[in-house]
Amino acid sequence: MKLLRVGNKGKEKPAALDTNSKIRDLSSVIKDLTPDNLTHSTIEKLKNLDLKNLPELSNSERIGSCISNPGKFVAIGLNYSDHAEETGAKVPSEPIVFMKATSCVNGPNDDIEITSYSKKLDWEVELGIVIGKEAKNISEKDS
């Protein structure tokens, strides 16, 4: 099951893409796709739904960010040697970890707002991962 959020920015509703690529409204089942709402039990409940019984939404609806109100946006800089090379930087021996504001999360076709004083903008492809369990100070083996 593919979960998504559709609708105008700031007014998205939870939805799922069914096996026939139809968008189904999940708002009667879950209020929104937020870190607090996406528990293991909720995901199991969603997996057991017969999506054909849910209202169909227009495929022309705007697709929003995959999750509302993410807790953290942790990023790794220069994580590809090619990217380090094209910036003129050396490949770091240790990962460069930094945070981004959660307001940077956007839908796949949304515009990116560029400030009038911006001198340079570099595009990047980001991969978002939702981690289902909290963990701290665990070994690499147990991660």
C-alpha positions in Angstrom: 0.0 0.0 0.0 1.3 3.4 -0.9 0.3 6.2 1.5 0.1 9.8 0.4 -1.4 13.1 1.3 -3.4 15.0 -1.3 -5.1 18.4 -1.5 -4.2 22.1 -1.4 -1.1 23.0 0.6 -1.8 23.0 4.3 -5.2 21.3 3.7 -4.0 17.9 2.6 -5.9 14.8 3.5 -4.5 11.3 4.0 -5.0 8.9 1.1 -3.7 5.6 -0.3 -3.0 4.5 -3.9 -4.9 1.3 -4.6 -3.7 -1.6 -6.9 -5.5 0.1 -9.8 -3.6 3.4 -9.3 -6.7 5.1 -7.9 -6.3 7.5 -5.0 -8.6 6.5 -2.1 -9.5 8.9 0.8 -8.3 7.7 4.2 -9.7 10.6 6.2 -12.5 8.5 7.7 -9.8 6.1 9.0 -7.0 8.4 10.1 -6.9 12.1 10.6 -3.5 12.7 8.9 -0.2 11.0 8.3 1.8 12.3 11.2 4.5 10.7 13.2 2.1 10.4 16.2 -0.6 8.8 14.0 1.6 6.3 12.2 1.9 3.7 14.9 2.4 0.0 14.2 -1.2 -0.7 15.1 -2.5 2.0 12.8 -0.3 0.7 9.9 -1.7 -2.8 10.5 -5.2 -1.4 10.5 -4.5 0.4 7.2 -3.0 -2.8 5.6 -6.2 -4.7 6.4 -8.5 -2.1 4.7 -10.4 -2.9 1.5 -9.5 0.3 -0.3 -12.2 -0.3 -2.9 -14.8 0.6 -0.1 -13.2 4.1 0.4 -14.1 7.2 -1.6 -12.1 7.7 -4.8 -10.3 11.1 -5.1 -9.3 12.7 -8.4 -5.9 11.7 -9.8 -5.5 15.4 -10.6 -5.3 16.3 -6.9 -2.0 17.9 -5.8 0.2 15.4 -4.0 1.6 16.9 -0.8 4.5 16.0 1.4 4.4 12.4 2.4 4.1 13.2 6.1 2.7 16.1 8.1 4.7 17.7 10.9 7.9 15.5 10.8 9.8 15.5 14.0 13.3 15.9 12.6 15.0 16.3 9.2 18.5 14.9 9.6 20.7 15.1 6.5 24.2 13.9 5.5 26.4 16.2 3.5 28.7 15.1 0.6 27.5 11.5 1.0 28.4 10.7 -2.6 31.9 11.0 -3.8 30.7 12.5 -7.2 28.8 15.2 -5.3 31.9 16.1 -3.2 34.0 16.2 -6.4 31.6 18.5 -8.2 31.6 21.0 -5.3 35.4 20.9 -5.2 35.5 19.4 -1.7 37.3 16.3 -0.6 35.3 13.2 0.4 35.0 13.5 4.1 36.4 10.7 6.3 33.4 10.9 8.6 29.8 11.8 7.6 28.8 15.5 7.7 25.6 15.5 9.7 23.3 18.5 9.7 19.7 19.4 10.3 17.2 21.1 8.0 14.1 23.0 9.0 11.0 20.8 8.7 9.4 23.6 6.8 11.6 22.5 3.9 9.4 19.4 3.3 7.5 19.8 0.1 5.3 17.8 -2.3 6.9 16.3 -5.3 5.7 18.9 -7.8 5.6 21.9 -5.5 7.5 25.0 -6.3 10.6 25.8 -4.4 10.6 29.3 -3.1 13.9 31.2 -3.7 14.6 34.3 -1.7 15.3 37.5 -3.7 18.8 37.8 -2.1 19.8 34.2 -3.0 23.0 34.2 -5.0 23.2 30.5 -5.8 20.8 27.5 -5.7 22.0 24.0 -6.0 19.4 21.3 -6.7 19.6 18.0 -5.0 17.5 14.8 -4.8 16.6 14.0 -1.3 15.4 10.6 0.0 13.1 10.7 3.0 13.0 7.8 5.3 10.4 7.3 8.1 12.0 5.4 10.9 9.5 3.3 12.8 11.3 2.8 16.1 13.1 5.2 18.4 16.7 4.2 19.1 19.7 5.7 20.8 23.2 4.6 21.4 22.7 1.2 19.7 25.4 -0.9 18.1 25.8 -1.0 14.3 25.0 -4.7 14.6 21.6 -4.0 16.3 20.7 -1.1 14.0 
